[in-house]
Amino acid sequence: MLKIVVSTLCLAAAAVVLGSAHAARATTQDDVLQADLLPGWQMQNGHHMAGLRLQLAPSWKTYWRSPGEAGIPPLFNWSGSVNVKSVKIHWPSPAVFHTNGMQTIGYHDGVVLPLEVVPLDASKPVELRAGVDLGVCNQICMPAAVQVSAVLDKGAPDALINAALEAQPVGGKRAGLRAISCEVSPIADGLRLTAVLDLPQRGAETVVFETADPSVWVGEAESARSGGRLTASADLVASSGAPFALDRSGVVVTVLGANGSVEIAGCPAP
């Protein structure tokens, strides 16, 4: 009888150890993130439309280009590529997450990021190599790094890439934007930016400001709506820690709505 009890206890202990080992393995990058390049197709203008596919374990998320104060923005390195002049990322509309009182912006379970690749010579194949540093989160957050590559030739349209292109925010005109203006006022360490948009509502809204200068820290926007008018404000803090001259043409205002998102480039004075 004692042997049976001891054997049972040993089996239970082994199960705990194995379970703990599995939990530890589940927090490694390979268990929660897989990445590859979809080679896509060559467009009529000679550019290539490829896609970076990020597949995440269930309930895991990664971040948008402007991820919120608690998020980790992805960084891209194309320097190992051959016959590549430039790469433009076409970002699908992200989701807004609220965790422990903090707002972050990104994608859950996975995303395809369409990549518009401009070749140096459109008559020759392209070898695209991408090094990507990003953050992935569930109950814990951890940094991740992936290296992916693909040869891009004439190819053929890809349904996953096309779906991601269709999921981009629409422009202001298509969304029914009638007017937009931005007022700037100095604060101790930068500027306070307030945008007023005459824009139809698309459900619950989150407003995100971006500037052309990546060194400018942009705070979480506060917004309010009165009928067709949406007002949003955020603090912009420069590395100098003082008020600065804002390039209004480089301001991007994105309204993430429950029923579709809108992206507006430029914000003129009232």
N, C-alpha and C positions, 0 to 999 in steps of 0.2 A: 504493500500500500504506500509505504514511504517512497519507494522508487517511482511509483506513478505520480505522486504529488511533486516530487523533485523534477521529473521529466516534464510535467505540465508547466511548472514554474520556469524551467529552462526554455521551453518553447515560447512562453509568453515574453520572456526577456529577449529572446532572439527576435521576436516580432517587433518589439519596441526598438531594438537596435536597427533592424532593417528599415523600419518606418522612419526612424530618425535619419538614417543614411539617405533614404529616398527623398526626405524633405530637404536635406542639405543639397542633394543633387538638383532638386527642382529650382534652386536659386542660382544655378550656373547659367551662363549666357546661352549655351547650346540647347538647354532644355526649354528656354522661354522665347528664343528669337532665332528665326531662320531668314536669310536674306539671299536674293538673287537678282540678276538683271534680266528683264524681258527685252529681247532685241528689237521688237517692234518692226517698223517699216520706214522707208525713205519717202519723204513728202515731195510734192511737186516742186517746191522751192529748193530742193536739194538737202534740206535739213532732215535729220533722223528723229523719229519719235520713239523713244525707248521707255522703259519703266523700271524703277527700283521697287521690288516687291519685298515688303517686310511682313513676315508671318509671325504672330505672337501667340503664346499659349493663352487659353481662355482666361478672360478677366484681366489680362495684362494690357498695358497701354504704353504708347510712346508719344512724343510731343511734336507739335506744330512749330513753324518757324518763329512764332512769338508765343512762347509756352505759358506765360503767366509767371508771377514772382517765384513760385515754388517749382517750376518746370525746368527742364534741361533742353536748351535749343540744340538741334542737330547741326553738326559741322561736316562739310563735304570737301573732299580733296580729289581733284581729277588729274593730278599732275602726272600720273603714270600713263595717261592715255596717248594714243597715236592717231594723228590726223584729226585732232579736235581743237577747234578755235574757242568755243564757249559752250556752256551748258546752262539752260534755263529750266528751273523746276516749276511745274504747273501744280500748285497745291490744291488738292480737294478740300472742300469745306470740312473743318474739324468739329469735334464735339467739345462741350464745356463740362468740366468735372469740378465737383465741390467735395473736398475731403478735409475733415478736421478744420473747417472754417477757411480753407484756402482754395482759391480758384486756379485751376490749370486748364490748358487747352491742348487737345491732341487727338489721338486715334486709339480705339480699343480693338483688340483682337488682330489687327493688321491693317495695312494700307498699301496701295500702289501709288507711287509718286511718278507721274509722267515726266520724262526728261526730254526736252527739246535740244538736240545736239547739233551744233553748227560745225560742219567739217571745214578744215583748211582747204581741202580739194574734194568737191562733191562727186567727182568721178571715181574716187578710190574708196575702198572699205574703211570703216572706222573701227578702231579697237578702243572701247570705252573701259576705263579702269576707275573704280570709285573706292575711296576709303571714307568710311562714314563713322563718326563718333556720335553716339546718341544715348539717351537715357531711357530705361524701361522700368515700369513700376507696376506693382500690385499692392500687397501689404508692405512690401519693402521696395526701395528704389535702388537701382544699380547702374553704373555706366556700362556701356557696351561699345564694341568696335567691330566693324565688319569690313572685309575686303571682297569686292565682287568685280567681275569683268565679263565682257561679251563682245563678240565681233558683230558689227552692225553693217548689213548690206541692204539690198532692195527690200527683202523681207515681205511681210504681209500685215494688214491691219490686225490688231490684237484686241479682243473683246474686253479684257481686263483694263488695258490702257485707255480704251475709248470710254469705258464706264467711269474711270477716274477723271478723265477730262470733262465729262458731262457733270461731274459732281463739284466742279469748281464754283466759287461764288460768281454771281452774275455782275455785270457792270451797272453803274448807276442808272444809265438811260433805260436799260432793259428792266430794271427794278422799279421804274417810275419816279426816280429822283427828280424833283423839280428845282431844288436849290440846295446849296451847301455853303457855309462860311465858317471860318475859324477865327476866334479872338484869342490873342496871346497877351498874357500879363506876367510880369516878372515876379518870382518868388526868391527866397534867400539863396537857394542853390540851383536855380534854373528857371523854368517857365511853367505857367499853368496854361494848358491848352483847352479851349472850350469850343466844341463844334456844334453847330445848329444845322440839322438836316430836315428838309421838307421831303419826307419819304414815307410811303405806305408801310404799315406795320406787317411783319411776317412772323407773328407769334411772339413768344418770349424772346427778348433780345439781349445780347452781350456785345458791347462795343469795344473794339481794340484799335489803339493808335500805334503806328509805326513811323519812324523817321528814316531818312536816307543815311543818317550817321549811326552806325552800329554801336558807337561808344556812348550814345545817349541812353540812359536808363528811363524806361517809360513805365509809370505806375499803372495800377489797375484802374480802369475808367469807371466813373460813376455816371449813370445815365437815368434820364426820366423822359417820359413821353406825355405830350398833351395833344390828343387828336393826331393829326398828320405830322406834327413837329416832334422830332427827337433831339434832345440836348444831351451831350456827353462831355465830361471833363476829366482830365488826367494831368498829373505832374510829370514834367520832363526834366531830368537831372543830368547835366553834362559832367564830364570828367573834371572840368575846371572847378566845379562846385559853385558856379556863379551864373547869372543870367547870360544868355547867348543869343546869337542871331539864328533864327529858325528858317530853313529853306522850306517854304510852304509847298513848293512843287514836289518835294520829296516826301511829303506826309501821305501816308496811306491810312484810310479809315475803313475798317471792316466791321460790318454789322452781322454778327452771327445770329441768325433767327431760327426758331423752331421749324419754320416752314420755308427755309431757304436763306442763303447768305448773300450779302452784297459787298463788293469791294470798290472803293472809290479812291482814285489816285489824284492827289493835289487837294489843297484846302485853302481857297483864297480868303482874303480879309473881307469883313462885312461891307 
